[in-house]
Amino acid sequence: MATGILKRAAGALTAAVLITSSFAGGYLRRTAAFAAAEYTTWSQLDPRWSSVSMGMYNIGNSGCLITSLSVMAMHSGSIDGTALKNLGISDISQFDPGVLANAYTRYNGFNQWGGIASWGTISQIIPSITFIRDAKFNSTDAAGIAAEIKAMQEQGLHVIVNVNGHHWVYIEGIVDGNICMFDPASDERIVTHYYTLAGQNEYWALKGKNPPPPVDMSGLLTAKPAEEYFCKGEPFTDVYSTSESSEVTYRLSAGTVVTVSATDGDMAGITDENGGISGWIKLDRLAAAGDEPELVTGDINGDGNIDEYDLALLNEYLSTAESFPAGASALRKCEEAAGDLNGDGVTDKGDVAAYLSLICG
């Protein structure tokens, strides 16, 4: 066992080579035009309406909220005869984010920066929609936010969330703890697979003609209990930005441990500490780590001794921690726990000092 783990640690010396990661590219991923019947795929960059003005800006560069509101109007079945008249169209098939943005302009609904000036404007345009509140979630993690959204949807409310300080998405619903969305800027369905919820995110709650319908499960990832895997093969295992992307964001050496809790076809999602996905690996590049061994504190490699080999593993774990993607590590969780030699609840440089004192003392 000691030999195998030492090989794994040695291999990790060159692990986590960061290549590149560009979030801004997400805004350029989807520009195809769609009919009103396909409103769940509406993009703010659709060329049919991306240039529609919103104050000093337009939908393409500032229209995530107006696009999300358009999706909500369709998803809730709220566009009736009165709404059609207010929108200046004769049939629901003519409705799209550009139509709603033009109506907002006529109702003086935008400020000069393209922001929505009054929460109540949506009710003036589409009377079946009632603005309930603009607030922040109480929770500071994805699981808590998911629970809050679920509770609101059970009350019949539709929720639009600010996911990163400047971008809004319509929330379709909660499935197995995952927050499912229709995003004006990407094709991703799971919020935490594409955005980081930092806690206390702002949201809009609205009531429409109909409550949120059940989540359409097609295209959603398969959730599974979190499980540890080893990266296998040499020289590296590639980590991709999404399950369908060819963009490599990291390379992990053989023996690196990754935690997986979701799969998408032949791809496995690396799960971070908040339950989000930090990257994707081909399943055939992974080997299940199996049951955790019972380890004595200090004996990371499980050979019955607390010695320089355990210290080497600890040093490798600490030296690679910042360069790994979240959810990847040089050690398994049980090995990390065993490395807490000083018993302070954290495996860190303080434990290096404890090992040196024990080994050299």
N, C-alpha and C positions, 0 to 999 in steps of 0.2 A: 504493500500500500504506500509506504514512504517513497519508493522509487517513482511510482506513478504520479504522485502529487508533486514531487520535486521536478519531474519532467514538465508537468503542467505549469508550475510556477516559472521554470526557466523559459518556457515558450511564451509566457506572458510578458517577458521583458520588452518585447517589441510589439505588444498588443496595443489596441486602441489608437491606431494611426488615423488621426482625423484628416479627412480629405477636404470636404466642404459641406456646408449646409446653408441653403438660402431660403428663408421663409418667404421673402418677397415674391418668389416665383409662383407661389400658390395663387396669386391674383391673376396670373396669366395662363392658367391651366385650362380654362373652359370659356370659349367664346362662341360656341355654336348656338344658333337660334332655335327656340322651341315654341310650339303652339301653347295656347292657354291651357289646354287639357293636360300639358306636361309641366304645370307650374312648379312642381317640386324640384325641377332642375333649372329653374330660372337663375341666370347669372347677371350680376350688375354690369358685366362687361359685354353682354349680348349687344351686337352692333345695331340692332333695331332700336334700342333705347339708351345705350350707354352715353350718348351725347345730349340727352334731354337735360335742360338746365335745372339747377337747384341753387338759387342764389348765385354766388360767384362761381360755383362748381357745377358738376354734372353727375349723373348717376354712376358713370364709370369710375370716377375717383372718390365719390362721397355718398354713394347710394345703397350701402348695405342695409341700412335701417328701412328705407322706403321699399327696397326689394323684399325684405323680410315681412314687412307689413302687407305687401301684395300677396305673398305666399299665405299669410295668415288669413287674409280676406277670402281667398279661394278655398283653403283647407277647412275653414269654418262654414262655408256655404253662405256667406253673409251678403253677397252682392245680389240685391233684389231690384225691382223696377225703379224705386226711388234712387238707389245708388247709381244705377245706369244713367239716369237723367243727370244726376250731379256730376258724374264722371264725363258726361258728354259723349257717351257711346250708346248704341242701340241694342247690342247683344253681348253677352258675357264672353263670347269667343274673342271679342276685341280687347278685352282687359289685359293689361300687362303693367309692369312697374313704370313704364313711361307714361301711361295713361294716368296712373295714380299721382305721379310726380307733377304732371301738368295740372291736375286738379288742385293739388296742394298750392301750386303757384297762384292759381286763380283765387284761392281762398286765403292768400297771404300766409300760407302755412310754413314757409321757410324763412329763416333769418338770412342775413347777407352771406354767411359762411356756408350755407347749404344745410344747416341743421334744422330740425323740426322745431318751430317756434312755440307751438302750443300743443299740449297733449290731446286736447279735445277736438282738434281739427279732423281727426279720422272719423269721429262720430258725426260731424257735420257733412262729410262726404259720403260715408257709408253708415247710415243710422243704425244698422243691426250690430255694429261694433261699438262696444262701450269700453273706454279707457278706465282701468281700475286703479293702477298705481305704477309709479316709477320708484324703485327702491333697490336696496342692495341685499344680497343673500346674507343671512346670519352666519352660515357655515364658512369655514376656511379651507375645506378640501372638497374634492370631486364627489365623494360619497355623500357628504352632507348636502351639497348643492343638489345632487340627484334626488335625495329624499324630499327636499323642499319643493322642487319642481313637480315631483310625483304628487305631492299633497295638493298643490295648486291645480294640477290637471284633474285630479279627482273631484275638485270643486267646480269643474267645467271651464277653467281658465286656460287661455292660450298664453304661452310665455316666449318672449324674445330676449335673448341674453347677449350682453356685451362680453365677448370672450377674452379680449386682450387689451382693453383700454380704448380701442378705437374701432373695433369691428363687431357687427351685430349679426346674429344668426337666429333663425326660427327653430324652436325646439319641437321636434315631432313627438317625443315621448321617452320613457325610460324602459329599457329592456335589460334584465339581469344586472341592474345597477349601472348600465351604460347609458349615457345621455345622448340620444339620437337627434340629429339635426338635419335641416335643409339649409345649406350654406350658400350665400350669394357669391362666394369666391372660390369654392372648391367642390369636388365631387365626394369628399369624405362624408360618411354618415355618423361617425362617432366623434363627439366633441373632443374628448381627451386624446384621441389618436392624432389630432391635428393642432389643437390649441392647448395651452397650459392655463388651467383655472387656478389663479393665484389666491383665491379666497375673497369673499365679500364682493363678488362681481355685481355690477348693476344689471337690472332686468326690468322689462316692461311686462305687466300682466294685463290682459285684455279679455273681455267676454265677447264671443261672437254669436251668430244665430244658432250654431251647433257647437257642442263641446269637442275637444280634440278626439278624433277617431283613433282606433288602435294603430299601433306602429306597423307599417308595411315591413315585414321581415326580410323581403328579398334584398340581397346585397349586403345584409348585415353580417358581421363576423361571428364566428362560432366561439362562444365563451367557454372556458374550461378552468378547473381549479389551477391555481398557480403551481408550477412545477419547475424544478431546476434541470438544466441541460448543460452538457459540455459541448463546446465547439470542437469539431473534429477535423482532421486533415491539415495538411501543410500547403503553403506557408500561412495563409490567412483565410478567415471566413468573412465574407462581405456582409455589411449591414446596410440595408436600403432605407431610404426616407419614407416610403410607403409600400404597401403590399403589392402595388402594381408598377412601381417605379424602377428604373434602371440606374437611378442616381445613388451611388455608394457614398455614405456619409462617414462610416467607420470601417476599419478592418480589425478583426479580433484574431489573435493567435490561437492555435490548438490548445485545448484545455481550459480556456476561459469559460466561466460559469455565467449562464444567462437564465433569468426567470421568465417563463412564458405563461400567459393566461388567456391567449386568444390565438386563433388560427384563421387564415383566409386562404382556402385552397391548399397549395403546397408551401405557404409562407407562415412563419410563426412570429408573433409580435412580442418584442422584449418589453416586459412590464416594469414600469418605474414604481417608486415608493408610494405614489398617489393613485395608482391603478391605471395610469395612462400608458401609452405606447411610445417608447423612445426610438424604436427602429424595427426593421423587419429582416429576418434571416430565413433562407430556404430550409425547410424541414429536414432535407436529406443531408444538411451540414451539421445536424445536431444529434447528440446521443443522450438518452435519458440518464440522469445522474443516479436515479434509484433512491431507495430509502436512505435517510440520514443515519450515519453511524453514531453510536454513543461515544462522545469524546470527553476525556477528563480535561479540566481547565489547564491550559498551557500546552497540552499535547495535540497540536493542530493536525499533525499527520497520522496520529493514532498508532504510533509504533511502541507506545508504552514508556517513552522517555520525553522529558522536557529539555530540549537541547538546542544547539545551533541550527539544526534543520528546521525546527519550528520557528526560530527567529528569522531564518531566511524567508520562509513563507509569509510571515507577518510583514517583513520589510517589502516584499514584492506586492502584497495587498495594499499597503499604504502608498507605495510609489506610483501605482497605476490607478488609484481610486479616482483622481480628478480627470484623467484622460479617457476613462471608460464612459460609454453612454450609460444613463441611468438604467439600472436593472442588470448590468453586467459587472462581474467582479472576478478577481483572481482566486477568491475563496468561496466555498459554499457557506450558507448562513450558519450551519452548525460549526464549521471551521472558524468562521469569524468570531462566533461566540466563545469558542475555546481559546482564541487569542487574547481575550480580555483577562490577562494574567493578574492585573492589579484589582480586578473586581469592581471597577467603578461604573460598569454598565456601558462603557464605550471602548471599542478597540481602536487605539490610536498610539501616538508616540510615547505616551506614558507607559504603555505596555512594553515598548522596546526597552525602556529603562529598567522595567521590572525583570525582563528576560536577561539583560546584561548583568544585573545584580545577582540573579540566581545562578547563571552559568559561570560568571567570572568570580563570584564571591566564594 
